[in-house]
Amino acid sequence: MLSKNFIVLRYFWAPIIVATIVSFCFGGTIYGSLERLIVLRENGSDVSAIVVAKHCENHGGIEYEFSANRGHYKLQSFSCFSHCDEVAIGDYLKVRYLEDDPGSAECGNRLEEKIENLLTVMAILSIALVLFVVGCLWKCVMELKKLKVEE
């Protein structure tokens, strides 16, 4: 016969610990990206960049160049446009960069959308964690009730 402590450990604490570790890993990664994008939105400067290459076979990536802080930067992005055919080589696009780190620039046309998407993912992750905890608690209570009936 299983003890109460074993049931609580098996059906509640063990899954909760694993779920918490996984959530912190995903959440930490998402939070880092979200924080960087929000800082870029709040403190960044806009500059016009020129599209110099397209990589449509590779998820619609583009390369663009711009000048900032007496430097010239060439970056690649896979998230400036939904489809590669939305832009042509030689087209200009808005880029937002931080004065102290122009190499971490982002396409300005999708910045808000990226922030909203990351916030949505964090909300879904939080809701899933809460539902998982409630489910584990319910399973633990049901197993404890079975144990009580067997006694």
KEKE-3310 file (N, C-alpha, C; in steps of 0.2 Angstrom, whole numbers, plus 5000, padded with zeros to 4 digits):
npx = (5004:5002:5010:5004:5013:5021:5012:5008:5021:5023:5012:5011:5022:5033:5030:5027:5039:5047:5039:5040:5054:5055:5047:5054:5065:5060:5053:5062:5070:5061:5058:5070:5072:5060:5062:5073:5068:5058:5066:5073:5062:5058:5070:5077:5083:5078:5082:5085:5086:5094:5089:5099:5100:5091:5084:5075:5072:5076:5066:5062:5072:5081:5094:5101:5107:5114:5119:5126:5131:5144:5147:5146:5133:5129:5116:5106:5089:5075:5062:5057:5048:5032:5032:5044:5042:5037:5046:5059:5076:5085:5075:5069:5069:5062:5073:5076:5087:5099:5109:5121:5123:5122:5122:5113:5101:5083:5070:5059:5046:5040:5041:5032:5023:5031:5034:5021:5018:5027:5023:5010:5014:5020:5009:5001:5010:5010:4997:4996:5004:4998:4986:4991:4997:4985:4979:4988:4986:4973:4974:4982:4974:4963:4970:4973:4961:4957:4966:4961:4949:4953:4958)
npy = (4994:5011:5025:5041:5052:5047:5047:5061:5066:5059:5062:5076:5085:5080:5081:5095:5101:5098:5104:5117:5120:5118:5128:5140:5139:5141:5152:5161:5163:5168:5180:5187:5190:5198:5208:5214:5218:5228:5237:5242:5247:5257:5265:5266:5271:5277:5272:5272:5258:5249:5235:5222:5209:5194:5179:5169:5155:5152:5153:5166:5176:5191:5202:5217:5234:5247:5264:5270:5279:5282:5270:5256:5244:5227:5217:5202:5196:5187:5190:5202:5203:5195:5187:5183:5189:5202:5212:5220:5219:5233:5240:5251:5250:5253:5253:5250:5254:5252:5265:5262:5249:5246:5234:5226:5228:5229:5226:5239:5239:5227:5227:5230:5219:5208:5210:5209:5195:5188:5192:5186:5172:5171:5173:5162:5151:5154:5152:5138:5133:5136:5128:5115:5114:5114:5103:5093:5094:5091:5077:5072:5074:5065:5053:5052:5051:5039:5031:5033:5027:5014:5011)
npz = (5000:4996:5004:5011:5009:4999:4988:4988:4984:4972:4963:4964:4969:4962:4948:4948:4951:4940:4929:4933:4932:4918:4914:4919:4911:4897:4900:4904:4893:4884:4891:4891:4877:4876:4884:4878:4866:4871:4877:4865:4858:4867:4869:4857:4841:4825:4809:4791:4781:4768:4758:4754:4750:4747:4754:4750:4750:4762:4773:4771:4773:4774:4770:4776:4775:4785:4791:4806:4820:4815:4809:4798:4795:4792:4792:4795:4794:4798:4801:4796:4786:4782:4770:4758:4746:4748:4748:4739:4732:4735:4740:4754:4771:4788:4802:4818:4831:4845:4852:4858:4854:4839:4831:4836:4830:4825:4813:4811:4807:4811:4825:4836:4834:4836:4850:4855:4851:4859:4872:4871:4871:4883:4891:4888:4892:4906:4909:4906:4915:4927:4925:4924:4937:4945:4939:4944:4957:4959:4954:4964:4976:4972:4972:4985:4991:4986:4993:5006:5006:5004:5016)
capx = (5000:5006:5009:5002:5019:5023:5007:5009:5027:5023:5007:5010:5028:5038:5028:5027:5046:5049:5036:5043:5061:5054:5044:5059:5069:5057:5051:5069:5072:5056:5058:5076:5070:5055:5066:5078:5063:5055:5071:5074:5056:5058:5076:5080:5083:5076:5086:5083:5091:5093:5089:5104:5100:5085:5085:5068:5072:5078:5061:5061:5077:5084:5100:5100:5113:5113:5125:5124:5136:5150:5149:5141:5131:5125:5112:5101:5083:5070:5056:5055:5042:5029:5034:5050:5041:5035:5052:5064:5083:5086:5070:5071:5065:5064:5076:5077:5094:5101:5115:5127:5124:5118:5122:5107:5095:5077:5066:5054:5039:5037:5043:5026:5020:5036:5032:5014:5018:5031:5018:5005:5017:5021:5003:4999:5014:5008:4990:4997:5007:4992:4981:4995:4997:4978:4978:4992:4983:4967:4976:4984:4968:4959:4973:4973:4954:4957:4969:4957:4944:4956:4960)
capy = (5000:5017:5030:5048:5055:5045:5049:5068:5067:5056:5065:5083:5088:5079:5085:5102:5103:5097:5109:5124:5120:5119:5135:5145:5139:5144:5159:5165:5164:5173:5186:5190:5193:5203:5214:5218:5222:5233:5242:5244:5251:5263:5269:5265:5277:5274:5274:5269:5253:5246:5228:5221:5202:5190:5172:5167:5148:5151:5156:5173:5180:5197:5206:5224:5238:5254:5267:5273:5280:5282:5264:5253:5238:5223:5212:5198:5195:5182:5192:5209:5203:5189:5184:5186:5193:5208:5217:5219:5221:5240:5244:5254:5249:5256:5249:5253:5251:5256:5269:5259:5243:5246:5228:5222:5232:5225:5229:5243:5237:5222:5227:5229:5213:5203:5211:5206:5188:5186:5193:5180:5166:5171:5172:5155:5147:5155:5148:5131:5131:5136:5122:5109:5114:5112:5096:5089:5094:5086:5070:5070:5073:5059:5047:5052:5049:5031:5028:5033:5022:5007:5010)
capz = (5000:4996:5009:5009:5007:4992:4984:4987:4980:4965:4959:4965:4969:4956:4941:4948:4950:4932:4926:4935:4929:4911:4913:4920:4905:4892:4902:4904:4886:4881:4895:4889:4871:4877:4888:4873:4861:4874:4877:4859:4857:4871:4869:4851:4836:4819:4803:4785:4779:4761:4757:4749:4748:4749:4754:4750:4751:4769:4778:4769:4776:4770:4772:4775:4777:4787:4794:4812:4825:4811:4807:4793:4798:4788:4797:4792:4798:4796:4803:4794:4782:4782:4764:4755:4740:4750:4747:4733:4733:4734:4744:4760:4777:4794:4806:4825:4834:4851:4851:4861:4851:4833:4828:4838:4827:4822:4808:4814:4804:4815:4832:4840:4833:4840:4857:4856:4851:4865:4878:4871:4872:4890:4894:4887:4896:4913:4910:4905:4921:4932:4924:4926:4945:4947:4937:4948:4964:4958:4954:4971:4980:4970:4974:4993:4993:4985:4999:5012:5005:5005:5023)
cpx = (5004:5005:5007:5007:5021:5018:5008:5016:5026:5018:5007:5017:5033:5036:5028:5034:5048:5046:5038:5050:5060:5051:5049:5064:5066:5055:5057:5071:5068:5057:5065:5075:5065:5058:5070:5073:5060:5060:5073:5068:5056:5064:5079:5079:5081:5081:5084:5088:5089:5093:5094:5104:5093:5087:5078:5067:5073:5073:5061:5066:5079:5090:5099:5106:5111:5119:5122:5130:5143:5152:5144:5140:5127:5122:5108:5095:5078:5063:5054:5049:5039:5031:5039:5048:5038:5040:5056:5071:5083:5080:5073:5066:5067:5067:5077:5083:5095:5108:5121:5128:5120:5118:5116:5100:5089:5074:5060:5047:5036:5038:5038:5023:5025:5034:5026:5014:5022:5026:5013:5008:5018:5015:5000:5004:5012:5001:4991:5000:5002:4988:4985:4995:4990:4977:4982:4989:4977:4969:4978:4978:4964:4963:4973:4966:4954:4960:4965:4952:4946:4957:4954)
cpy = (5006:5022:5037:5052:5054:5047:5057:5069:5065:5060:5073:5086:5087:5082:5092:5105:5103:5103:5116:5125:5122:5126:5140:5145:5143:5151:5164:5168:5169:5180:5190:5194:5199:5209:5218:5221:5228:5239:5246:5249:5258:5268:5269:5271:5273:5276:5270:5264:5251:5239:5227:5213:5199:5183:5169:5159:5147:5154:5163:5178:5185:5199:5213:5228:5245:5257:5270:5273:5279:5275:5261:5246:5234:5217:5208:5197:5191:5184:5199:5208:5196:5184:5187:5191:5200:5214:5215:5221:5229:5244:5246:5252:5252:5251:5253:5250:5255:5259:5266:5252:5242:5239:5223:5225:5227:5230:5233:5241:5232:5221:5226:5222:5207:5204:5208:5198:5185:5186:5187:5173:5165:5170:5165:5150:5148:5151:5141:5129:5131:5130:5116:5109:5111:5105:5091:5088:5090:5079:5068:5069:5067:5053:5046:5049:5041:5028:5028:5028:5015:5006:5008)
cpz = (5000:5001:5006:5006:5000:4987:4982:4983:4973:4961:4960:4964:4964:4950:4942:4948:4943:4928:4927:4932:4921:4910:4914:4914:4899:4894:4902:4898:4883:4884:4892:4882:4871:4880:4882:4868:4864:4875:4871:4857:4860:4870:4862:4846:4829:4813:4797:4783:4772:4761:4752:4746:4750:4749:4755:4751:4758:4773:4777:4772:4772:4774:4771:4778:4780:4790:4800:4816:4821:4809:4802:4795:4793:4792:4792:4797:4794:4797:4801:4790:4783:4776:4761:4749:4741:4749:4742:4735:4731:4738:4751:4765:4783:4799:4813:4828:4841:4849:4853:4858:4844:4829:4831:4835:4825:4817:4812:4813:4808:4822:4837:4840:4836:4847:4859:4856:4857:4871:4877:4873:4880:4894:4894:4891:4904:4914:4910:4912:4927:4931:4926:4934:4947:4945:4942:4955:4964:4958:4961:4976:4979:4973:4982:4995:4992:4991:5005:5012:5006:5012:5027)
residu = (MET:LEU:SER:LYS:ASN:PHE:ILE:VAL:LEU:ARG:TYR:PHE:TRP:ALA:PRO:ILE:ILE:VAL:ALA:THR:ILE:VAL:SER:PHE:CYS:PHE:GLY:GLY:THR:ILE:TYR:GLY:SER:LEU:GLU:ARG:LEU:ILE:VAL:LEU:ARG:GLU:ASN:GLY:SER:ASP:VAL:SER:ALA:ILE:VAL:VAL:ALA:LYS:HIS:CYS:GLU:ASN:HIS:GLY:GLY:ILE:GLU:TYR:GLU:PHE:SER:ALA:ASN:ARG:GLY:HIS:TYR:LYS:LEU:GLN:SER:PHE:SER:CYS:PHE:SER:HIS:CYS:ASP:GLU:VAL:ALA:ILE:GLY:ASP:TYR:LEU:LYS:VAL:ARG:TYR:LEU:GLU:ASP:ASP:PRO:GLY:SER:ALA:GLU:CYS:GLY:ASN:ARG:LEU:GLU:GLU:LYS:ILE:GLU:ASN:LEU:LEU:THR:VAL:MET:ALA:ILE:LEU:SER:ILE:ALA:LEU:VAL:LEU:PHE:VAL:VAL:GLY:CYS:LEU:TRP:LYS:CYS:VAL:MET:GLU:LEU:LYS:LYS:LEU:LYS:VAL:GLU:GLU)
# end
